[in-house]
Amino acid sequence: MSVEFIKVGPEAAGIMAATRPLVWAETYRGIYSDEKIDGYNLAWYTARDRKRMLDPEQTFYLAMDGDRCVGYFHYGPPHIPPYKDFVLCLNSLYFLKAYKGQGLGRRVFAHLRKVCRERGLTKFFCQCNCHNLPAQGFYEKMGGILTVCDDGHADKGMDQLTYEFYLGEEK
């Protein structure tokens, strides 16, 4: 397996949007409603992703195994309301289950730390679903400090954790 991270723009919105329901089904089945996963609107998400990709402050990468997209990540200013004084957010990080545990996430975090150093930043943050236990374990291994737990919503998909990452606290 030789996965390459390819920086992409709006021309890749369809690829990213087509990969999302695959990772959602593996990651969020039982957390998100079946209707949200099974009723995934490819056209709507493609348009949303294309719009986000047009924002020059957002950076998108596809994880490609040959010609197959096996995941993606993107970072930039948060899509959520501002968080403290943080200016960089890992807005998404997803890999197909068969590609997890292969060091891809560590590569993403090494890349993000490099971006922070280049921009003169000392920290970034991300959020993940409170019920996504594998993601929580990964973020903690990457040095994440859990700072906010917003749970108890009727829709479990809205329950979120916030992790802060500081340069120099790599594990």
Helices and strands as residue ranges (DSSP letters): E 3-8, G 10-12, H 13-28, H 34-38, H 42-53, E 59-65, E 68-76, E 89-95, G 97-99, H 104-119, E 123-129, H 133-141, E 145-150, G 156-158, E 160-166
